[in-house]
């Protein structure tokens, strides 16, 4: 076994032993030879399950192995691009960046085994932050682990920006602000308070806040703070303590209004407190400004109620702050008071999805975006949406109802298509009986051009062509209750040809369309059933939002959407298992508020396995319950939250291995009831669900589904 315990010598399919792969992920570890009982193909299978990319290179940078995650991470494989440097060149955004990345790879990672993070572009043209870690092998090669740290970097950047924003607000606020620790000692004060008090900061830090107030008012303020700390956390968060006090400055005492704000998660013993001081003479000016703002607000409200559109104001976190309903109620969308304070993704999921895609461009980039929203399936609604920034990271949304216009437009399109392509000769008459339009079939019927027919009186048209052989029907047309003309249809009387008196052969019998109609009806019913299930899930948002109600809401949302996903999309009696799991993962992650399903739930294995329609619903319900048991509870840990591996079973059918991610497990609310549900669903598909490790059943389960003919 040459090369420091690596199978083979330079082959792209060779695999390092477990000790080398595990140690190379996060720290140096000695390299051991694999046990003789484990084959190279088994090691490759294990390494393909790693949640991070894993590459083994020989002394000359020749590729010995790369796992499946490495290929999936950026959309390209190292072997596909002819080596690591070719691979890095393919995923670098531009030439200058590519040179820097490749130089860093050579100097820092390959030669010195340092850890570096690069900004790379995936095959889908998305930028990601990828961390590279390497460790040296005994034969001069290295093991290389790559991991997507984009989210971690964004969190670090957000925290850093949060501190900078707080410092900027603290330093530049025109309101006197004092930061006090839990003992009452002054830690810091902003320039506005130093100007108000006329005392240097170094002197303020030697005193407590109570020393700057009148003793009686200091005691009263402390008592109010103590009462606030006794409230429940959800009640205290919505309240503050405000008092008028005498503030002792360097020369005189000034009357000021002070507001107390605790800082920390523990309301009873806050880690710090912020006191905001506003002189009363400044308050009067603020009140005058507030009065003017109230007048402006009243005018704005009058304008909002006058327009026929729906207006929404949405916070950066997607919460609806306020809305103005349309002046006339809409049948397609009925906003009510329950919308305020709730996520737009819950009350209107389609708009919530649009907000997620465009919020950064609108709130941060200052762009105004126009988009159209259409209902799915048999829902014929259509809305025009405009998203515009309005400061403080909020987004102003204007929704216009285009449903009636869309219905008229689509009706005109299919009527126009029917008129033009109909094999029946038709002419359109105005209210005077004059031909205003003729279709191609009418032109062929009368043997003249369409332009020649236009403008000819209807009665003259019939007389000139010989009434004996014509059969016509006239349909009156109305628009909003008023006559707007008519349609005339022409045919031949039975047994009469174009030349009157000549016998014609009867037309051949038209083939039956029963099979085609049955097929189309079945597809429409399946599509309608899926849409109805999706609609029913949205009705749960009307229920009370307590903890128990939210749990039941989530549980039934997942169950109903699982049933919807189990419906086949064609006339076959089988359901493809891999796409079903993918779509189910997206639905569950969307309901729980997680990221894309492919990132949160990692699904691997065979993509050509199917399930009969009769078992698909129970199977989809079972998988939805297993996903919910892991994802519904917030469990911290790196990588995907759930792994599902799909394989054909040796005895027929297939098996799934369901394993929670690192530091996660199946979490039960009512263990006996939930286990009974899992057993019942497993029995309905005649399958077998069992724990891999009976001593630790919350870590990994295996589901075996029998073949279809059993």
C-alpha positions in Angstrom: 0.0 0.0 0.0 2.1 2.9 -1.2 1.7 6.7 -0.7 1.1 6.9 3.1 -2.0 4.7 3.3 -3.7 5.9 0.0 -5.2 3.2 -2.1 -3.4 3.1 -5.5 -0.8 5.5 -6.8 -2.2 8.5 -8.7 -5.5 7.0 -10.0 -8.4 9.4 -9.8 -10.6 6.9 -8.2 -8.3 6.1 -5.2 -9.5 6.8 -1.7 -7.7 7.8 1.5 -8.4 5.9 4.7 -10.9 7.2 7.3 -8.3 8.4 9.7 -6.7 10.6 7.0 -10.0 12.0 5.7 -11.4 12.8 9.1 -8.3 14.4 10.4 -7.8 16.5 7.4 -11.2 18.1 7.7 -10.3 20.4 10.7 -6.9 19.5 12.2 -3.8 17.6 11.5 -4.0 13.9 12.3 -1.7 10.9 11.7 -2.5 8.8 8.6 -3.2 5.2 9.1 -3.7 2.4 6.7 -7.3 1.2 6.2 -8.4 -2.2 7.7 -7.9 -5.0 5.1 -11.6 -5.9 5.5 -12.8 -2.5 4.0 -12.5 -2.2 0.2 -11.6 0.9 -1.7 -15.1 1.2 -3.2 -16.5 1.2 0.3 -14.2 4.0 1.3 -15.3 5.9 -1.7 -18.9 5.5 -0.7 -18.1 6.8 2.8 -16.2 9.8 1.6 -19.1 10.7 -0.8 -21.3 11.0 2.3 -19.1 13.7 3.9 -20.9 17.1 4.2 -17.8 18.9 2.9 -15.6 18.5 -0.2 -12.7 16.1 0.1 -9.7 15.9 -2.4 -6.6 13.8 -2.3 -3.6 14.9 -4.3 -0.3 13.2 -5.0 3.2 14.7 -4.7 2.9 16.2 -8.2 -0.6 17.5 -7.6 -2.1 14.5 -9.5 -5.6 13.9 -8.5 -6.2 10.6 -6.5 -9.7 11.2 -5.3 -12.5 13.8 -5.0 -15.8 13.0 -3.4 -19.3 13.8 -4.6 -19.7 16.9 -2.4 -16.6 18.4 -3.9 -18.2 18.1 -7.4 -21.6 19.4 -6.2 -20.2 22.4 -4.2 -19.2 24.5 -7.2 -20.8 22.6 -10.1 -17.4 21.4 -11.6 -15.2 18.5 -10.7 -11.4 18.7 -10.4 -11.0 15.8 -12.8 -13.3 17.5 -15.3 -11.1 20.6 -15.4 -7.8 18.7 -15.6 -6.5 19.4 -12.1 -6.8 21.8 -9.2 -5.4 24.9 -10.9 -7.6 24.4 -14.0 -10.5 23.9 -11.6 -9.8 27.1 -9.7 -9.4 29.0 -13.0 -12.9 27.9 -14.1 -14.6 29.1 -10.9 -12.8 32.5 -10.5 -14.9 35.6 -11.5 -12.2 37.4 -13.4 -8.6 37.2 -14.6 -7.0 39.3 -11.8 -8.8 37.4 -9.1 -7.9 34.1 -10.8 -4.1 34.9 -10.6 -4.4 35.8 -6.9 -6.3 32.7 -6.1 -3.9 30.4 -8.0 -0.8 32.1 -6.4 -2.3 31.7 -3.0 -3.1 28.1 -3.7 0.5 27.4 -4.6 2.3 29.4 -1.8 -0.1 29.1 1.1 -2.1 25.9 0.7 0.0 23.5 -1.3 3.5 24.4 0.1 2.7 25.5 3.6 -0.6 23.8 4.4 -2.3 27.0 5.5 -6.1 27.7 5.6 -7.4 30.2 3.1 -10.9 31.4 2.0 -11.6 32.4 -1.6 -14.6 34.0 -3.3 -15.5 31.7 -6.2 -18.3 31.5 -8.8 -20.3 28.3 -9.2 -21.4 26.8 -12.4 -24.8 28.5 -11.7 -23.0 31.9 -11.6 -23.5 32.4 -7.9 -20.7 33.7 -5.7 -19.7 31.7 -2.7 -17.0 31.9 0.0 -15.1 28.6 0.0 -12.7 27.7 2.8 -9.7 25.5 1.8 -7.8 23.4 4.5 -4.9 21.1 3.7 -2.8 18.6 5.6 0.4 16.8 4.4 0.6 13.1 3.6 3.7 11.1 4.3 4.4 10.6 0.6 4.4 14.3 -0.1 0.8 14.6 -1.3 -1.9 16.4 0.6 -5.5 16.0 1.6 -7.7 19.0 0.9 -11.1 19.8 2.4 -13.3 22.5 1.0 -16.3 23.9 2.7 -18.9 26.6 1.9 -18.6 29.3 4.6 -20.7 31.9 2.8 -23.4 32.1 5.5 -20.8 32.2 8.4 -19.0 35.1 6.7 -22.3 36.9 6.2 -23.2 36.5 9.9 -19.8 37.8 11.0 -20.2 40.7 8.6 -23.7 41.4 10.0 -22.5 41.4 13.6 -19.6 43.7 12.8 -21.9 46.1 11.0 -24.3 46.0 13.9 -21.6 47.1 16.3 -20.6 49.9 13.9 -24.2 51.0 13.5 -24.7 51.1 17.3 -21.5 53.2 17.8 -22.6 55.5 15.0 -26.1 56.0 16.5 -24.7 56.4 20.0 -22.1 59.0 18.9 -24.2 61.1 16.5 -27.6 61.0 18.2 -28.9 64.4 19.2 -30.5 62.9 22.3 -28.3 62.7 25.4 -27.5 59.0 25.9 -25.9 57.4 28.9 -24.8 53.8 29.1 -24.9 52.4 32.7 -23.9 49.0 34.1 -26.0 46.9 36.5 -24.6 48.7 39.6 -25.6 52.1 38.3 -22.1 53.2 37.4 -21.8 55.3 34.2 -19.8 53.4 31.6 -20.1 55.9 28.7 -22.0 58.9 27.5 -22.4 60.4 24.0 -21.4 63.9 23.0 -25.0 65.2 23.2 -25.2 64.3 26.9 -21.7 65.7 27.6 -22.9 69.0 26.1 -26.1 68.9 28.1 -24.4 68.1 31.5 -21.3 70.2 30.9 -19.2 67.5 32.7 -16.2 65.7 31.2 -16.5 62.0 30.5 -13.7 61.1 32.8 -15.5 62.8 35.7 -18.8 61.1 34.8 -17.2 57.7 34.9 -16.3 58.3 38.6 -20.0 58.8 39.5 -23.3 56.9 39.3 -26.4 58.1 37.5 -28.3 58.5 40.8 -25.8 61.2 41.8 -26.9 63.3 38.8 -30.6 63.3 39.9 -32.6 64.5 42.8 -32.6 61.8 45.5 -36.4 61.5 45.6 -36.6 61.3 41.8 -33.7 58.8 41.6 -35.6 56.5 44.1 -38.8 56.9 42.1 -37.0 56.0 38.9 -35.4 53.0 40.5 -38.8 51.7 41.7 -40.3 52.0 38.3 -37.3 50.1 36.8 -37.9 47.4 39.4 -41.6 47.1 38.6 -40.7 46.7 34.9 -38.2 43.9 35.6 -41.0 41.9 37.3 -43.1 41.8 34.2 -43.1 38.8 31.8 -40.4 39.2 29.0 -43.0 39.7 26.3 -44.7 42.4 28.3 -41.6 44.2 29.4 -40.2 44.3 25.9 -43.2 46.5 24.8 -42.8 49.0 27.7 -40.3 51.6 28.8 -40.0 53.8 31.8 -40.2 57.6 31.2 -40.0 60.3 33.9 -39.4 64.0 34.2 -36.4 64.7 36.5 -34.0 67.4 37.5 -30.6 66.8 36.0 -27.7 68.2 37.9 -25.3 69.8 35.4 -22.0 71.4 36.1 -23.6 74.8 36.7 -27.4 74.5 37.2 -30.1 71.9 37.4 -32.1 71.4 34.2 -35.5 69.9 33.8 -35.4 66.9 31.4 -37.3 63.9 30.4 -35.5 60.6 30.9 -36.3 57.2 29.3 -35.0 53.9 30.7 -34.2 51.0 28.3 -32.8 47.8 29.8 -30.1 46.0 27.7 -29.8 42.2 28.0 -31.8 39.0 27.7 -32.6 38.8 31.4 -35.2 41.5 32.2 -34.9 41.0 35.9 -31.1 41.6 35.9 -30.1 43.4 32.7 -26.5 43.5 31.9 -26.6 47.2 31.1 -29.1 50.0 30.8 -29.4 53.0 28.4 -30.9 56.3 29.6 -32.1 58.9 27.1 -32.2 62.5 28.3 -34.2 65.2 26.4 -34.4 68.8 27.7 -38.0 69.9 28.1 -37.4 73.1 26.0 -36.4 70.8 23.1 -39.5 68.6 23.6 -41.8 71.5 22.8 -40.1 71.9 19.4 -40.4 68.2 18.9 -44.1 68.2 19.7 -44.6 71.0 17.1 -42.8 68.9 14.6 -44.9 65.9 15.5 -48.0 67.9 15.0 -46.9 68.8 11.5 -46.0 65.2 10.8 -49.5 64.2 11.9 -51.0 66.5 9.4 -48.8 65.1 6.6 -49.8 61.6 7.8 -53.5 62.4 7.6 -53.1 63.7 4.0 -51.1 60.6 3.1 -53.9 58.4 4.5 -56.5 60.2 2.5 -54.4 59.7 -0.6 -54.0 56.0 0.1 -57.7 55.5 0.6 -58.5 57.3 -2.7 -56.4 55.0 -4.9 -57.8 51.7 -6.2 -54.6 49.8 -5.3 -53.4 47.8 -2.3 -50.6 49.5 -0.5 -48.2 47.7 2.0 -45.3 48.8 4.1 -42.9 45.9 4.9 -40.1 45.8 7.4 -36.6 44.4 6.5 -37.5 41.1 8.1 -40.5 40.7 5.8 -43.1 41.7 8.5 -46.1 43.8 7.3 -46.0 47.0 9.3 -49.2 48.5 7.9 -51.4 48.4 4.8 -54.1 50.4 3.0 -56.8 48.1 1.4 -58.1 49.0 -2.1 -61.0 51.4 -2.3 -63.2 48.7 -3.7 -63.0 45.1 -2.3 -61.3 42.5 -4.5 -62.7 39.0 -4.9 -59.2 37.6 -5.7 -57.4 38.9 -2.5 -59.0 40.0 0.8 -56.5 41.7 3.1 -57.7 42.2 6.7 -56.3 43.4 10.1 -54.7 40.0 10.7 -52.1 41.0 8.1 -50.5 43.6 10.3 -47.5 42.3 12.3 -47.3 39.1 10.3 -44.8 37.8 7.7 -45.8 38.6 4.2 -44.7 35.0 3.3 -47.5 33.6 5.5 -50.4 35.9 4.4 -49.4 35.9 0.7 -46.7 33.3 -0.1 -46.3 34.4 -3.8 -45.5 38.0 -2.7 -43.2 36.7 0.0 -41.2 34.8 -2.6 -40.9 37.9 -4.7 -39.7 39.9 -1.7 -37.0 37.4 -0.9 -35.7 37.7 -4.5 -35.8 41.5 -4.7 -35.5 42.9 -1.2 -31.7 43.4 -1.3 -32.0 45.3 -4.7 -34.8 47.5 -3.4 -33.8 48.2 0.3 -30.0 48.3 -0.2 -29.6 49.1 -3.9 -32.3 51.8 -3.9 -34.0 50.3 -7.0 -37.7 50.3 -7.9 -38.8 47.0 -9.3 -42.0 46.2 -11.3 -43.2 42.6 -11.5 -46.4 40.6 -12.3 -47.8 37.9 -10.1 -50.1 35.3 -11.5 -52.2 32.7 -9.8 -51.3 29.1 -10.4 -53.5 26.4 -12.0 -57.2 27.3 -12.3 -56.7 30.5 -10.4 -57.0 33.2 -13.0 -55.8 36.1 -10.8 -53.1 38.5 -12.0 -51.5 41.4 -10.1 -49.0 44.1 -11.0 -46.6 44.8 -8.2 -44.2 47.7 -7.7 -41.6 47.6 -4.9 -39.8 50.8 -3.9 -37.5 51.7 -1.0 -38.8 54.1 1.6 -35.9 54.3 4.1 -34.9 52.4 7.2 -34.6 49.2 5.1 -38.4 49.2 4.6 -40.1 48.4 1.3 -43.2 50.2 -0.1 -45.3 47.8 -2.1 -48.1 48.9 -4.5 -50.4 46.1 -5.8 -52.7 46.6 -8.8 -55.4 44.1 -9.7 -55.1 43.1 -13.3 -57.4 40.1 -13.1 -60.3 41.6 -15.0 -57.9 42.9 -17.7 -56.3 39.5 -18.0 -59.6 37.8 -18.3 -60.7 40.2 -21.1 -57.3 39.9 -22.8 -57.3 36.1 -22.7 -60.9 35.9 -23.8 -60.2 38.2 -26.8 -57.1 36.0 -27.7 -59.0 32.7 -27.8 -62.0 34.3 -29.5 -59.7 35.8 -32.1 -57.9 32.4 -32.5 -61.3 30.6 -32.8 -62.6 33.1 -35.3 -59.4 33.0 -37.5 -58.8 29.3 -37.5 -62.3 27.9 -37.4 -63.2 25.7 -40.4 -66.7 27.2 -40.2 -67.3 30.2 -42.4 -68.1 33.2 -40.2 -68.5 37.0 -40.7 -69.0 39.7 -38.1 -71.7 42.2 -38.7 -72.1 45.6 -37.1 -75.4 47.0 -35.8 -76.5 48.0 -39.3 -76.0 44.5 -40.8 -72.8 45.4 -42.7 -69.9 42.9 -42.7 -67.1 44.3 -40.6 -64.8 41.2 -40.6 -64.6 37.8 -42.3 -62.5 34.8 -41.4 -60.4 32.9 -44.0 -63.0 30.1 -44.1 -65.7 32.6 -45.2 -63.4 34.0 -47.9 -62.8 30.4 -49.2 -66.5 29.7 -48.8 -67.6 32.6 -51.0 -64.6 32.4 -53.3 -63.5 36.0 -52.8 -60.9 37.8 -50.6 -61.6 38.8 -47.0 -61.2 42.5 -48.0 -64.0 42.1 -50.7 -66.4 40.7 -48.1 -65.7 43.6 -45.7 -68.3 46.4 -46.1 -70.9 44.3 -48.0 -74.5 44.2 -46.6 -75.5 40.8 -45.2 -78.8 40.5 -47.1 -77.0 41.3 -50.4 -74.3 38.8 -49.6 -76.9 36.0 -49.3 -78.8 37.0 -52.4 -75.7 37.2 -54.7 -74.5 33.7 -53.7 -77.8 31.9 -54.1 -80.0 31.5 -51.1 -81.1 28.0 -52.1 -77.8 26.4 -51.2 -76.9 28.5 -48.1 -77.7 27.7 -44.5 -76.9 30.6 -42.2 -77.4 31.3 -38.5 -77.0 34.7 -36.8 -75.9 35.2 -33.2 -76.5 38.6 -31.6 -73.7 40.1 -29.6 -74.0 42.3 -26.5 -71.5 44.3 -24.5 -72.5 45.5 -21.0 -76.1 44.8 -21.9 -76.0 46.8 -25.2 -76.1 45.3 -28.7 -72.7 45.6 -30.5 -73.4 43.6 -33.6 -73.7 39.9 -34.5 -72.0 36.8 -35.9 -73.2 35.0 -39.0 -72.3 31.3 -39.5 -72.6 29.7 -43.0 -73.0 26.1 -44.0 -74.5 23.9 -46.6 -77.9 22.3 -46.5 -77.9 18.5 -46.4 -77.3 17.0 -49.8 -76.6 20.4 -51.5 -73.1 21.1 -53.0 -71.6 24.4 -53.9 -73.6 24.2 -57.1 -77.2 23.9 -56.2 -78.7 20.5 -57.1 -75.5 18.5 -57.2 -75.4 15.6 -54.8 -72.4 15.4 -52.4 -71.1 12.4 -50.6 -71.8 12.4 -46.8 -68.9 13.6 -44.7 -66.8 10.9 -43.1 -67.5 10.2 -39.5 -65.4 12.3 -37.1 -63.1 10.2 -34.9 -64.2 10.0 -31.2 -62.3 12.3 -28.8 -63.5 10.5 -25.7 -60.0 9.1 -24.9 -58.4 12.6 -25.3 -61.1 14.3 -23.3 -60.8 11.7 -20.5 -57.0 12.2 -20.4 -57.3 16.0 -20.3 -60.0 15.8 -17.6 -57.9 13.5 -15.5 -54.9 15.9 -15.7 -57.0 18.9 -14.8 -58.5 17.1 -11.9 -55.1 16.1 -10.6 -53.8 19.6 -11.0 -57.0 21.0 -9.3 -56.6 18.6 -6.4 -53.0 19.7 -5.8 -54.1 23.4 -5.9 -57.0 22.8 -3.5 -54.7 21.1 -1.0 -52.3 24.1 -1.3 -55.2 26.4 -0.7 -56.4 24.5 2.3 -53.0 24.8 3.9 -53.1 28.6 3.7 -56.4 28.5 5.7 -54.5 27.5 8.8 -53.1 31.0 9.0 -56.5 32.2 10.1 -56.2 30.2 13.3 -54.9 31.7 16.7 -51.1 31.9 16.7 -50.3 30.4 20.2 -47.5 27.9 20.6 -49.8 24.9 20.4 -51.8 26.4 17.4 -48.5 27.0 15.5 -47.4 23.5 16.2 -50.7 22.1 14.9 -50.7 24.5 12.0 -47.2 23.4 10.9 -48.1 19.7 11.3 -51.2 19.9 9.1 -49.5 22.2 6.6 -46.8 19.5 6.1 -49.3 16.7 5.9 -51.6 18.4 3.3 -48.6 19.5 1.2 -47.2 15.9 1.4 -50.5 14.6 -0.1 -50.3 17.3 -2.8 -46.8 16.3 -3.8 -47.8 12.6 -4.0 -50.2 13.2 -6.9 -48.7 12.0 -10.2 -48.2 14.6 -12.9 -49.2 12.4 -15.8 -51.4 9.4 -16.6 -49.0 6.8 -15.3 -49.6 4.8 -12.2 -46.2 5.4 -10.7 -44.5 8.2 -8.8 -40.7 8.9 -9.1 -39.3 8.8 -5.6 -36.3 11.1 -5.9 -38.2 14.1 -7.4 -40.9 13.5 -4.8 -38.4 13.8 -1.9 -36.8 16.9 -3.5 -40.1 18.7 -3.9 -41.2 17.6 -0.4 -38.0 18.9 1.1 -38.6 22.3 -0.6 -42.1 22.5 0.8 -41.1 21.6 4.4 -38.2 24.0 4.4 -40.4 26.8 3.0 -43.1 26.2 5.7 -40.5 26.1 8.5 -38.7 29.2 7.2 -35.4 27.5 6.3 -33.2 28.0 3.2 -33.5 26.0 0.0 -34.5 22.4 0.5 -31.4 21.1 -1.3 -29.1 22.8 1.1 -31.0 22.0 4.3 -31.9 18.4 3.4 -29.2 16.5 1.4 -30.8 13.8 -0.7 -28.5 11.3 -2.4 -28.8 7.9 -4.2 -30.6 6.4 -7.2 -32.9 8.7 -9.2 -34.7 5.9 -11.2 -36.7 4.4 -8.4 -40.5 4.6 -8.6 -43.5 3.9 -6.3 -47.0 2.9 -7.2 -49.7 5.6 -6.8 -51.6 3.7 -4.1 -48.6 3.8 -1.8 -47.3 7.2 -2.8 -49.6 9.2 -0.5 -48.7 7.2 2.7 -45.0 7.3 1.7 -45.1 11.1 1.2 -46.9 11.6 4.6 -44.3 9.4 6.3 -41.3 11.3 4.8 -43.0 14.6 5.7 -43.3 13.5 9.3 -39.7 12.4 9.5 -38.5 15.7 8.1 -40.7 17.7 10.5 -39.3 15.8 13.5 -35.8 17.1 12.7 -36.4 20.5 11.2 -39.3 21.8 13.3 -37.0 22.2 16.4 -34.2 24.6 16.1 -31.0 22.5 16.5 -27.7 24.2 15.9 -25.0 22.3 14.0 -22.8 22.6 10.9 -23.8 21.4 7.4 -27.2 20.1 6.3 -29.8 19.3 8.9 -31.0 16.0 7.5 -29.4 13.4 5.2 -31.6 11.0 3.1 -29.9 8.2 1.1 -32.0 6.3 -1.5 -30.9 2.9 -2.7 -32.4 -0.1 -4.3 -32.9 -3.0 -1.8 -31.4 -6.4 -2.4 -34.8 -8.1 -1.8 -36.6 -5.8 -4.2 -38.1 -2.4 -3.8 -35.8 0.2 -2.2 -34.6 1.5 1.1 -34.0 4.9 2.6 -31.5 5.8 5.3 -32.7 8.9 7.2 -30.0 10.5 9.4 -30.1 13.9 11.2 -27.1 16.2 10.6 -24.2 16.9 13.0 -25.4 17.6 16.6 -29.0 17.0 15.6 -31.6 14.3 16.3 -35.3 13.4 15.9 -37.2 15.6 18.4 -40.6 14.3 19.6 -43.4 16.5 21.1 -45.7 13.6 22.0 -43.4 10.6 21.5 -46.0 7.8 21.8 -48.5 9.4 19.5 -45.9 10.4 16.9 -44.3 6.9 16.9 -47.7 5.4 16.5 -48.3 7.6 13.4 -45.0 6.5 11.9 -45.8 2.9 12.5 -49.3 3.3 10.9 -48.0 5.0 7.8 -45.2 2.3 7.5 -47.8 -0.4 7.7 -49.9 1.2 4.9 -47.0 0.9 2.5 -46.2 -2.6 3.8 -42.7 -1.4 4.7 -40.4 -1.7 7.6 -39.0 1.3 9.6 -36.3 0.5 12.2 -33.5 2.2 14.0 -29.9 1.5 12.9 -28.7 1.7 16.5 -31.4 0.4 18.9 -29.4 2.0 21.8 -29.7 5.5 20.2 -32.9 5.4 18.1 -33.0 9.2 17.6 -29.9 9.2 15.4 -30.6 7.2 12.3 -33.5 5.2 10.8 -33.8 2.8 7.8 -37.0 2.6 5.9 -37.5 -0.5 3.6 -40.2 -0.2 0.9 -41.2 -3.6 -0.7 -41.5 -4.0 -4.5 -44.6 -2.9 -6.3 -45.9 -6.3 -7.1 -46.0 -7.4 -3.5 
